[in-house]
């Protein structure tokens, strides 16, 4: 079996980010993935994949700043997710 290419991995992660389980998370996390995944290196993809493995409601609360994320969550990726303007993406269509 061949190893997954980085582009295939990005596509898989984009899909996982877009279909989280509730619409707000789909928009926020999926929108971030659309914008950020093309520029992520392998280490950032690892960190993002670990974040996607978390519970939707926990992840949404961490991004919204309602709760602190656990130490094992990459703070740099989470900071980028917090800075992402999902509303601007919605306005753009």
C-alpha positions as CSV (number, residue, x, y, z in Angstrom):
1,X,0.0,0.0,0.0
2,X,1.4,3.4,-0.9
3,X,1.9,6.2,1.5
4,X,-0.6,9.0,1.6
5,X,0.6,12.1,-0.4
6,X,0.5,15.5,1.3
7,X,-2.3,16.6,-1.0
8,X,-4.4,13.6,-0.3
9,X,-3.9,14.2,3.4
10,X,-4.9,17.8,3.0
11,X,-8.1,16.8,1.2
12,X,-8.9,14.2,3.9
13,X,-8.4,16.8,6.7
14,X,-10.4,19.4,4.8
15,X,-13.3,16.9,4.6
16,X,-13.1,16.1,8.4
17,X,-13.0,19.8,9.2
18,X,-16.1,20.6,7.1
19,X,-18.3,17.9,8.5
20,X,-17.9,18.2,12.3
21,X,-21.4,17.5,13.6
22,X,-22.9,20.9,14.1
23,X,-23.2,23.8,11.6
24,X,-21.2,26.4,13.6
25,X,-18.2,24.1,13.9
26,X,-18.6,23.1,10.2
27,X,-18.4,26.8,9.2
28,X,-15.6,27.8,11.6
29,X,-13.3,24.8,11.4
30,X,-14.1,24.0,7.7
31,X,-13.5,27.6,6.7
32,X,-10.2,27.7,8.5
33,X,-9.2,24.5,6.8
34,X,-10.0,25.8,3.4
35,X,-7.9,28.9,4.1
36,X,-5.0,27.3,6.0
37,X,-4.4,23.8,4.8
38,X,-2.7,24.7,1.5
39,X,0.1,26.3,3.3
40,X,0.5,23.9,6.2
41,X,3.7,21.8,6.4
42,X,3.7,18.2,7.7
43,X,4.2,19.2,11.4
44,X,1.3,21.6,11.2
45,X,-0.9,19.0,9.5
46,X,0.0,16.7,12.4
47,X,-1.1,19.3,14.9
48,X,-4.3,20.1,13.0
49,X,-5.2,16.4,12.7
50,X,-4.8,16.0,16.5
51,X,-7.1,19.0,17.0
52,X,-9.7,17.4,14.6
53,X,-9.7,14.3,16.8
54,X,-11.1,16.3,19.7
55,X,-14.8,16.6,20.6
56,X,-16.6,19.2,18.5
57,X,-18.0,21.1,21.4
58,X,-14.7,21.2,23.2
59,X,-12.9,22.4,20.1
60,X,-15.5,25.1,19.4
61,X,-15.2,26.3,23.0
62,X,-11.4,26.5,22.8
63,X,-11.6,28.5,19.6
64,X,-14.3,30.8,20.9
65,X,-12.2,31.3,24.1
66,X,-14.9,30.0,26.4
67,X,-12.5,27.3,27.8
68,X,-8.8,26.8,27.9
69,X,-7.5,24.1,25.7
70,X,-5.5,21.2,27.2
71,X,-1.7,21.4,27.0
72,X,-1.4,18.8,24.3
73,X,-3.3,21.0,21.8
74,X,-0.9,23.0,19.6
75,X,-1.3,26.6,20.8
76,X,0.0,28.0,17.5
77,X,-2.7,26.3,15.4
78,X,-5.4,27.2,17.9
79,X,-4.3,30.8,17.8
80,X,-4.6,30.8,14.0
81,X,-8.0,29.2,14.3
82,X,-9.1,32.0,16.7
83,X,-7.8,34.7,14.4
84,X,-9.7,33.2,11.4
85,X,-12.6,35.4,10.4
86,X,-15.3,32.9,9.4
87,X,-17.9,35.7,9.0
88,X,-15.7,37.3,6.2
89,X,-15.6,34.0,4.4
90,X,-19.4,33.8,4.6
91,X,-19.8,37.3,3.3
92,X,-17.5,36.5,0.4
93,X,-19.8,33.6,-0.5
